[in-house]
Amino acid sequence: MGGGKRTFRGVLSIRGGHSRPTPTVVPYFLGDSSLRECMADTGAEAIGLDYRAQIRADIAACVSSKGCQPILFVGSGLSKRYFSGPSWDELLATLAKQCPLIDKDYAYYKQTLKHPLAIGQEFARLYQQWAWDKGKSRFPADMFSDKVPEQAYIKYAIAEHLVSVTPSVLSDVNDKAMKAEIAELQGVRPHAVITTNYDRFLELIFPEYQPVIGQNIIHGMQVLFGEIFKIHGCVSDQNSLVFTQSDFDEFTRKKKYLSAKLLTYFSEHPLLFVGYSASDPNIRAILSDIHECIPRHGPPGAVIPNIYILEWRAPMPLDYVPAREKLIEIDEGRSLRIKAIETDDFRWVYSAFGKHQPLNAVSPKLLRALLHRSYDLVRHDIPRQTVHADFEMLERAVKTNTEFAKLFGITTVNKASSHSVDYPYTLTDLAEKVTGKKETYWAEAQFYIDRIKTQKKVDIKKSDNRYHCTTKTGKKSLAHKYSDHLLDLILRIQKGEDYELDV
């Protein structure tokens, strides 16, 4: 790390009823260029943060600095985690058992052919031979034509197997901890999802997102919001699967067009890899594209500030300090450094990415339709004069965000009204909500604020936070307003439930 004076800056952690900075594990230094780019002032001084708090603060700063929702890049590890979906090796081993012409143990083919793509190529050949002979009854009759690709038979078997093991509805996931994780993952509300997975589990997690499969990413007109880009194909279109060496060679040949469509994401959005290991060739390939096509600021070897990889690690010993960065070799002589997150519980990471989303109440399907129609309107309808446009009105509208939003029936919220939305209650209002009675004295609510101060050693009225804010109403006068977060907290206290503060 570079020299010069360094200032620690952190967030306040509330634990055990005391307000104090938690001990440093690995400090962030605001003097580091990689952090300055994606680390905002959290507004609280502290010596350091525990690991999770550091990661949360960094994610919040990155999302804030980019000003948009994250992109998820999802690998097979996610399917493995939530419904025991197969890895590539496991899928090949299953396919080997189903085809009698694959007459040796899978380990033999792995030993001989080395690479999964080469094994897939050989298995595809053997499946074709079997299908046209004794295996004919296992495949639909319309697959026996010279117009059918020769690798269609193994891909049919892959699709059948994955459909059989993938939950048909999310409620089929029985593990409560996994259900809770999936709920937090849904709360991320990503701008888009990119995946190399064949299965349709992501469509269950994000039901309002539009799947875009294989080459349709290149040829189709995407609106670039609320979509699941299935770059290696999908079981819903078995011939789209990138499974063999020849498939991958074709994919690589066309990849530059795919990359051109998707690389904008990687420079403009936070990007989270989940379900991959750091050594995964898919990560190396996409990082290679980023290295070649996206200008980078800062010294060579600096961490890319908006790219994270989330990896499972269990158990997590109390004295274990996870790596904060991963140096990934993308090809011979070239490597990139990205941010790393290791944990035995993904919920808090998903929650950190989803915590400050501005579009929580807006349907991705609606936004996608709005963007799509706007695109058609600008590109086709207005130039061809198939619609009558009031250009004077349009010119006025595009001059301000407020007027432009009104074109779509959308209203913007200014800072003052945003405070009113986020902190709608006076102390008397809060007292009426807490008691359920009109004309209740404000002290009914102040009682609980004092109780929080006694139990947690924190006076929430001393600062602006998620529970309380102060608004200046005159030269010397202030108004205290309170949020639904505080109302929820008080109702929990009334019920005798345990609670923690998040200030």
C-alpha positions as CSV (number, residue, x, y, z in Angstrom):
1,M,0.0,0.0,0.0
2,G,1.1,3.5,-0.7
3,G,2.6,5.9,1.8
4,G,1.2,9.0,3.3
5,K,-1.3,9.7,6.1
6,R,-4.2,7.4,6.2
7,T,-7.5,7.9,7.8
8,F,-9.7,5.1,9.0
9,R,-13.4,5.6,8.4
10,G,-16.1,3.1,9.3
11,V,-19.7,2.5,10.5
12,L,-20.9,2.2,14.0
13,S,-21.7,-1.3,15.1
14,I,-24.2,-1.9,17.9
15,R,-23.5,-5.1,19.9
16,G,-24.3,-6.2,23.3
17,G,-26.1,-3.0,24.2
18,H,-23.0,-0.8,23.7
19,S,-22.3,1.7,21.1
20,R,-18.7,1.3,20.1
21,P,-16.6,0.6,17.0
22,T,-15.9,-3.1,16.7
23,P,-12.3,-4.3,16.6
24,T,-10.4,-4.1,13.4
25,V,-9.9,-7.2,11.4
26,V,-8.7,-5.9,8.1
27,P,-9.0,-2.1,7.8
28,Y,-10.0,-0.2,4.8
29,F,-7.7,2.7,4.0
30,L,-9.2,5.7,2.4
31,G,-5.8,6.5,1.0
32,D,-6.0,3.6,-1.4
33,S,-7.1,4.5,-4.9
34,S,-9.1,1.3,-5.4
35,L,-11.2,2.1,-2.4
36,R,-11.6,5.8,-3.1
37,E,-13.3,4.9,-6.3
38,C,-16.0,2.8,-4.7
39,M,-16.0,3.6,-1.0
40,A,-18.2,6.5,0.2
41,D,-18.2,8.3,3.5
42,T,-20.4,6.4,5.8
43,G,-20.8,9.3,8.2
44,A,-19.4,7.7,11.3
45,E,-15.8,7.6,12.6
46,A,-14.4,4.3,13.9
47,I,-11.1,2.6,14.3
48,G,-12.2,-0.3,12.1
49,L,-15.0,-2.8,11.3
50,D,-15.6,-6.5,11.7
51,Y,-15.5,-8.5,8.4
52,R,-19.2,-8.5,7.6
53,A,-19.6,-4.8,8.5
54,Q,-16.6,-3.9,6.2
55,I,-18.0,-5.8,3.3
56,R,-21.5,-4.3,3.8
57,A,-20.0,-0.8,3.9
58,D,-18.0,-1.5,0.8
59,I,-21.0,-2.9,-1.1
60,A,-23.2,0.1,0.0
61,A,-20.5,2.5,-1.2
62,C,-20.1,0.7,-4.5
63,V,-23.8,0.6,-5.2
64,S,-24.1,4.2,-4.2
65,S,-21.2,5.4,-6.4
66,K,-22.5,3.5,-9.4
67,G,-26.0,4.7,-8.8
68,C,-27.6,1.6,-10.3
69,Q,-28.6,-2.0,-9.5
70,P,-26.0,-4.8,-9.6
71,I,-25.6,-7.4,-12.3
72,L,-25.5,-11.1,-11.1
73,F,-23.2,-13.5,-12.9
74,V,-24.5,-17.0,-11.8
75,G,-22.8,-20.3,-12.1
76,S,-23.7,-23.9,-11.3
77,G,-22.7,-23.6,-7.7
78,L,-26.0,-21.7,-7.1
79,S,-28.0,-24.7,-8.4
80,K,-25.9,-27.1,-6.4
81,R,-26.5,-25.0,-3.2
82,Y,-30.3,-24.7,-3.5
83,F,-31.4,-28.0,-5.0
84,S,-28.3,-30.2,-5.4
85,G,-28.1,-29.5,-9.1
86,P,-25.1,-31.3,-10.7
87,S,-21.7,-29.9,-11.4
88,W,-20.3,-30.4,-14.9
89,D,-18.4,-33.5,-13.7
90,E,-21.5,-34.9,-12.0
91,L,-23.6,-34.3,-15.1
92,L,-21.1,-36.1,-17.3
93,A,-20.9,-39.0,-14.8
94,T,-24.7,-39.3,-14.9
95,L,-24.8,-39.3,-18.7
96,A,-22.1,-42.0,-18.8
97,K,-24.4,-44.3,-16.7
98,Q,-27.4,-43.8,-19.0
99,C,-25.7,-44.8,-22.3
100,P,-24.7,-48.4,-22.7
101,L,-22.1,-47.5,-25.4
102,I,-20.2,-45.5,-22.7
103,D,-18.8,-48.8,-21.4
104,K,-16.0,-47.6,-19.1
105,D,-16.1,-45.7,-15.9
106,Y,-16.3,-42.0,-16.2
107,A,-12.8,-41.8,-14.6
108,Y,-11.3,-43.5,-17.7
109,Y,-12.7,-40.8,-20.0
110,K,-11.5,-38.1,-17.6
111,Q,-8.1,-39.6,-17.5
112,T,-7.9,-40.1,-21.3
113,L,-9.6,-37.0,-22.7
114,K,-8.8,-34.6,-19.8
115,H,-11.2,-31.7,-20.5
116,P,-14.9,-31.8,-19.9
117,L,-15.6,-30.4,-23.4
118,A,-13.6,-33.2,-25.1
119,I,-15.5,-35.7,-22.9
120,G,-18.8,-34.1,-23.9
121,Q,-17.8,-34.4,-27.6
122,E,-17.0,-38.1,-27.3
123,F,-20.2,-38.8,-25.3
124,A,-22.3,-37.0,-27.9
125,R,-20.9,-39.3,-30.6
126,L,-21.7,-42.4,-28.5
127,Y,-25.2,-41.1,-27.7
128,Q,-25.9,-40.6,-31.4
129,Q,-24.9,-44.1,-32.2
130,W,-27.0,-45.5,-29.3
131,A,-30.0,-43.4,-30.3
132,W,-30.1,-44.7,-33.8
133,D,-29.8,-48.3,-32.6
134,K,-31.0,-49.9,-29.3
135,G,-31.8,-46.5,-27.7
136,K,-34.3,-45.4,-30.2
137,S,-37.3,-45.8,-27.9
138,R,-35.7,-43.3,-25.4
139,F,-36.0,-40.4,-27.8
140,P,-39.0,-38.7,-29.6
141,A,-39.7,-40.0,-33.1
142,D,-39.2,-36.6,-34.7
143,M,-35.6,-36.6,-33.7
144,F,-34.7,-39.3,-36.3
145,S,-34.2,-37.2,-39.4
146,D,-31.1,-36.0,-41.2
147,K,-32.1,-32.5,-40.4
148,V,-31.6,-33.1,-36.6
149,P,-28.1,-32.1,-35.4
150,E,-25.9,-35.1,-34.4
151,Q,-25.4,-33.8,-30.9
152,A,-29.2,-33.4,-30.3
153,Y,-29.5,-36.8,-28.5
154,I,-27.1,-36.1,-25.6
155,K,-28.6,-32.6,-25.3
156,Y,-32.1,-34.1,-25.1
157,A,-30.8,-36.4,-22.3
158,I,-29.2,-33.4,-20.5
159,A,-32.5,-31.4,-20.7
160,E,-34.5,-34.4,-19.4
161,H,-32.2,-34.9,-16.4
162,L,-32.0,-31.3,-15.4
163,V,-35.8,-30.8,-15.7
164,S,-36.2,-33.9,-13.4
165,V,-33.9,-32.5,-10.7
166,T,-34.9,-28.8,-10.8
167,P,-37.7,-27.7,-8.5
168,S,-40.9,-26.9,-10.4
169,V,-41.8,-24.2,-7.8
170,L,-39.8,-22.4,-5.2
171,S,-41.9,-24.0,-2.4
172,D,-40.3,-27.3,-3.4
173,V,-37.1,-26.1,-1.7
174,N,-37.6,-27.5,1.8
175,D,-34.5,-26.2,3.7
176,K,-35.6,-23.2,5.7
177,A,-32.1,-21.6,5.7
178,M,-32.0,-21.9,1.9
179,K,-35.5,-20.5,1.5
180,A,-34.3,-17.5,3.6
181,E,-31.3,-17.0,1.3
182,I,-33.4,-17.2,-1.8
183,A,-35.8,-14.6,-0.4
184,E,-32.8,-12.3,0.2
185,L,-31.5,-13.0,-3.3
186,Q,-34.8,-12.0,-4.8
187,G,-34.5,-8.7,-2.8
188,V,-31.3,-7.8,-4.7
189,R,-33.6,-7.1,-7.7
190,P,-30.6,-7.1,-10.1
191,H,-30.5,-5.0,-13.2
192,A,-30.0,-8.2,-15.1
193,V,-28.7,-11.8,-14.6
194,I,-26.1,-13.5,-16.7
195,T,-25.7,-17.2,-16.3
196,T,-23.9,-20.2,-17.8
197,N,-26.4,-22.6,-16.2
198,Y,-28.8,-24.7,-18.4
199,D,-31.5,-25.2,-15.8
200,R,-34.5,-22.9,-15.2
201,F,-34.2,-22.3,-11.5
202,L,-33.3,-18.6,-12.0
203,E,-36.6,-18.1,-13.8
204,L,-38.3,-19.3,-10.5
205,I,-36.3,-16.9,-8.4
206,F,-36.9,-13.9,-10.8
207,P,-40.3,-14.7,-12.4
208,E,-40.7,-11.3,-13.9
209,Y,-37.4,-11.4,-15.7
210,Q,-37.3,-12.3,-19.4
211,P,-34.9,-15.2,-20.3
212,V,-32.8,-14.5,-23.4
213,I,-31.2,-17.7,-24.7
214,G,-27.9,-18.3,-26.5
215,Q,-27.5,-16.6,-29.9
216,N,-30.7,-14.6,-29.3
217,I,-28.5,-12.3,-27.1
218,I,-26.6,-11.4,-30.3
219,H,-29.5,-11.2,-32.8
220,G,-32.4,-10.0,-30.5
221,M,-33.2,-6.5,-29.4
222,Q,-32.8,-6.5,-25.7
223,V,-34.0,-3.6,-23.5
224,L,-31.1,-4.4,-21.1
225,F,-33.2,-4.5,-18.0
226,G,-34.9,-7.3,-16.2
227,E,-33.4,-10.1,-18.3
228,I,-31.7,-13.4,-17.7
229,F,-29.0,-13.9,-20.3
230,K,-28.4,-17.6,-20.6
231,I,-25.2,-17.5,-22.6
232,H,-24.6,-21.2,-22.7
233,G,-28.2,-22.1,-23.5
234,C,-31.2,-23.5,-21.7
235,V,-33.1,-26.7,-21.3
236,S,-36.2,-25.1,-22.8
237,D,-34.2,-25.1,-26.1
238,Q,-32.0,-28.1,-25.9
239,N,-30.1,-27.4,-29.1
240,S,-28.9,-24.1,-27.6
241,L,-26.8,-25.9,-25.0
242,V,-23.0,-25.2,-25.2
243,F,-21.8,-28.7,-24.1
244,T,-19.2,-30.1,-26.4
245,Q,-15.9,-28.8,-27.8
246,S,-17.4,-28.0,-31.1
247,D,-20.2,-26.0,-29.3
248,F,-17.6,-24.1,-27.4
249,D,-15.5,-23.3,-30.4
250,E,-18.6,-21.9,-32.1
251,F,-19.5,-19.9,-29.0
252,T,-15.9,-18.5,-28.8
253,R,-16.1,-17.5,-32.4
254,K,-19.2,-15.4,-31.8
255,K,-18.3,-14.3,-28.3
256,K,-16.9,-10.9,-29.3
257,Y,-20.5,-9.9,-30.4
258,L,-21.9,-11.2,-27.2
259,S,-19.2,-9.4,-25.2
260,A,-19.9,-6.2,-27.0
261,K,-23.5,-6.4,-25.9
262,L,-22.7,-7.2,-22.3
263,L,-19.5,-5.4,-21.5
264,T,-21.3,-2.1,-20.9
265,Y,-22.8,-3.8,-17.8
266,F,-19.4,-4.5,-16.3
267,S,-18.2,-0.9,-16.4
268,E,-21.5,0.7,-15.3
269,H,-22.8,-1.6,-12.7
270,P,-21.6,-3.5,-9.6
271,L,-21.0,-7.1,-10.7
272,L,-21.4,-10.1,-8.4
273,F,-20.1,-13.5,-9.4
274,V,-22.0,-16.2,-7.4
275,G,-21.9,-20.0,-7.9
276,Y,-18.3,-20.0,-9.4
277,S,-14.9,-20.6,-7.9
278,A,-12.2,-18.1,-8.6
279,S,-10.5,-20.6,-10.9
280,D,-13.5,-21.2,-13.1
281,P,-12.7,-20.8,-16.8
282,N,-16.0,-18.8,-17.3
283,I,-14.8,-16.1,-14.9
284,R,-11.4,-16.1,-16.5
285,A,-13.0,-15.6,-19.9
286,I,-15.2,-12.7,-19.0
287,L,-12.4,-11.0,-17.0
288,S,-10.2,-11.3,-20.1
289,D,-12.8,-9.5,-22.1
290,I,-13.0,-6.8,-19.4
291,H,-9.2,-6.5,-19.4
292,E,-9.2,-6.0,-23.2
293,C,-12.2,-3.8,-23.7
294,I,-12.8,-1.6,-20.7
295,P,-10.5,1.3,-19.8
296,R,-9.3,1.0,-16.2
297,H,-8.2,3.8,-13.9
298,G,-5.5,3.5,-11.3
299,P,-2.1,1.8,-11.3
300,P,-1.5,-1.6,-12.9
301,G,-2.6,-4.4,-10.5
302,A,-5.1,-2.3,-8.7
303,V,-8.3,-4.0,-7.6
304,I,-11.3,-3.6,-10.0
305,P,-13.6,-1.7,-7.6
306,N,-17.0,-2.8,-8.8
307,I,-16.5,-6.6,-9.3
308,Y,-17.0,-9.1,-6.4
309,I,-16.8,-12.9,-6.2
310,L,-18.9,-14.6,-3.5
311,E,-17.5,-17.9,-2.4
312,W,-18.8,-20.4,0.2
313,R,-16.5,-21.3,3.0
314,A,-17.4,-23.5,6.0
315,P,-16.6,-23.7,8.7
316,M,-15.4,-20.1,9.3
317,P,-13.1,-20.3,12.4
318,L,-13.3,-17.3,14.7
319,D,-9.6,-16.4,14.1
320,Y,-9.8,-16.8,10.3
321,V,-9.4,-13.6,8.3
322,P,-10.8,-14.1,4.8
323,A,-9.0,-12.8,1.7
324,R,-10.4,-9.5,0.7
325,E,-9.2,-9.7,-2.9
326,K,-8.5,-12.5,-5.4
327,L,-5.8,-12.3,-8.1
328,I,-7.2,-14.3,-11.0
329,E,-5.0,-15.4,-13.9
330,I,-6.9,-14.8,-17.1
331,D,-4.3,-16.2,-19.4
332,E,-0.6,-16.7,-19.5
333,G,1.1,-13.6,-18.2
334,R,-2.1,-11.6,-17.4
335,S,-4.1,-11.4,-14.3
336,L,-6.7,-9.2,-12.7
337,R,-7.5,-8.4,-9.1
338,I,-11.2,-8.4,-8.0
339,K,-12.9,-8.1,-4.6
340,A,-13.6,-11.4,-2.7
341,I,-16.2,-12.3,-0.2
342,E,-16.0,-15.6,1.7
343,T,-18.9,-16.7,4.0
344,D,-20.9,-19.7,5.3
345,D,-24.1,-17.7,5.0
346,F,-25.0,-15.8,1.8
347,R,-28.0,-14.0,3.3
348,W,-26.2,-11.0,4.6
349,V,-24.3,-10.5,1.3
350,Y,-27.5,-10.6,-0.7
351,S,-29.1,-8.3,1.8
352,A,-26.2,-5.8,1.4
353,F,-26.7,-5.7,-2.4
354,G,-30.4,-5.3,-2.1
355,K,-30.7,-2.9,0.9
356,H,-30.7,0.4,-1.0
357,Q,-32.5,-0.5,-4.2
358,P,-34.6,2.4,-5.5
359,L,-37.0,0.3,-7.5
360,N,-38.3,-2.2,-4.9
361,A,-42.0,-1.5,-5.8
362,V,-41.6,-1.4,-9.5
363,S,-42.2,-4.5,-11.7
364,P,-39.2,-5.4,-13.9
365,K,-41.8,-6.5,-16.5
366,L,-43.4,-3.1,-16.5
367,L,-40.0,-1.3,-16.8
368,R,-38.9,-3.6,-19.6
369,A,-42.2,-3.0,-21.5
370,L,-41.7,0.8,-21.0
371,L,-38.1,0.7,-22.3
372,H,-39.0,-1.6,-25.2
373,R,-41.9,0.6,-26.3
374,S,-39.8,3.8,-26.0
375,Y,-37.1,2.2,-28.1
376,D,-39.6,1.3,-30.8
377,L,-41.2,4.7,-30.7
378,V,-37.8,6.6,-31.1
379,R,-36.3,4.1,-33.6
380,H,-39.3,3.3,-35.8
381,D,-42.6,5.0,-35.2
382,I,-41.5,8.7,-35.0
383,P,-39.0,8.6,-38.0
384,R,-41.6,6.8,-40.1
385,Q,-44.3,9.1,-39.0
386,T,-46.6,6.3,-38.0
387,V,-47.5,8.3,-34.9
388,H,-48.1,12.1,-34.5
389,A,-45.5,13.5,-32.2
390,D,-45.7,16.9,-30.4
391,F,-42.0,17.8,-30.8
392,E,-42.4,21.1,-29.0
393,M,-43.8,19.3,-25.9
394,L,-41.0,16.6,-26.2
395,E,-38.3,19.2,-26.4
396,R,-39.6,20.9,-23.2
397,A,-39.9,17.5,-21.4
398,V,-36.4,16.3,-22.0
399,K,-34.9,19.5,-20.4
400,T,-35.7,18.3,-16.8
401,N,-36.0,15.0,-15.1
402,T,-39.3,15.9,-13.6
403,E,-41.0,16.8,-16.9
404,F,-39.5,13.8,-18.7
405,A,-40.8,11.4,-16.0
406,K,-44.3,12.8,-16.4
407,L,-44.3,11.6,-20.0
408,F,-44.5,8.1,-18.6
409,G,-46.9,8.8,-15.8
410,I,-44.1,8.9,-13.3
411,T,-43.6,11.5,-10.6
412,T,-40.2,12.3,-9.1
413,V,-39.6,12.8,-5.4
414,N,-37.5,15.8,-4.3
415,K,-35.4,15.8,-1.2
416,A,-37.9,17.5,1.1
417,S,-40.8,15.2,0.1
418,S,-38.5,12.2,0.3
419,H,-37.9,13.0,4.0
420,S,-41.7,13.2,4.4
421,V,-42.1,9.8,2.9
422,D,-39.2,8.2,4.8
423,Y,-40.0,9.9,8.2
424,P,-43.8,10.5,8.2
425,Y,-44.4,10.6,12.0
426,T,-44.2,13.2,14.6
427,L,-43.8,11.9,18.2
428,T,-47.5,12.3,18.7
429,D,-48.3,10.5,15.5
430,L,-46.0,7.7,16.6
431,A,-47.7,7.5,20.0
432,E,-51.1,7.1,18.2
433,K,-49.7,4.4,16.0
434,V,-48.2,2.5,19.0
435,T,-51.3,2.6,21.1
436,G,-53.9,2.5,18.3
437,K,-55.7,5.4,19.9
438,K,-56.4,8.9,18.7
439,E,-55.2,12.0,20.7
440,T,-52.6,9.9,22.6
441,Y,-50.0,11.9,24.4
442,W,-46.5,11.9,22.8
443,A,-44.9,10.5,26.0
444,E,-46.4,7.1,25.1
445,A,-43.8,6.9,22.2
446,Q,-41.0,8.7,24.1
447,F,-41.2,5.9,26.7
448,Y,-39.9,3.4,24.2
449,I,-37.2,5.7,22.9
450,D,-36.0,6.1,26.5
451,R,-36.1,2.4,26.9
452,I,-34.0,1.8,23.8
453,K,-31.5,4.4,25.2
454,T,-31.3,2.5,28.5
455,Q,-31.0,-1.0,27.0
456,K,-28.8,-0.2,24.0
457,K,-26.9,2.9,25.2
458,V,-28.0,4.7,22.1
459,D,-30.0,7.9,21.9
460,I,-31.6,7.7,18.4
461,K,-32.6,11.3,18.6
462,K,-29.0,12.5,18.8
463,S,-28.4,11.8,15.1
464,D,-30.1,11.3,11.8
465,N,-30.5,7.6,11.2
466,R,-33.0,5.1,9.8
467,Y,-35.3,5.6,12.8
468,H,-35.2,9.4,13.2
469,C,-34.2,12.6,11.4
470,T,-34.1,16.2,12.3
471,T,-35.4,18.9,10.0
472,K,-34.6,22.6,10.4
473,T,-37.9,24.6,10.6
474,G,-36.5,28.0,11.5
475,K,-33.3,29.8,12.4
476,K,-33.1,28.0,15.7
477,S,-36.0,25.6,15.7
478,L,-35.8,21.9,14.8
479,A,-38.5,19.3,14.1
480,H,-38.0,15.6,15.0
481,K,-39.6,13.1,12.6
482,Y,-39.7,9.3,12.9
483,S,-39.8,6.4,10.4
484,D,-41.7,3.1,10.0
485,H,-38.5,1.4,11.0
486,L,-38.9,2.9,14.5
487,L,-42.6,2.0,14.6
488,D,-41.7,-1.6,13.7
489,L,-39.0,-1.7,16.4
490,I,-41.4,-0.4,19.1
491,L,-44.0,-2.9,18.2
492,R,-41.4,-5.6,18.6
493,I,-40.4,-4.3,22.0
494,Q,-44.1,-4.3,23.0
495,K,-44.3,-8.0,22.2
496,G,-41.2,-8.7,24.3
497,E,-39.1,-9.8,21.3
498,D,-35.3,-9.4,21.0
499,Y,-34.1,-6.6,18.8
500,E,-30.9,-5.0,17.4
501,L,-30.3,-1.5,16.3
502,D,-29.0,-0.6,12.9
503,V,-27.9,3.0,13.0
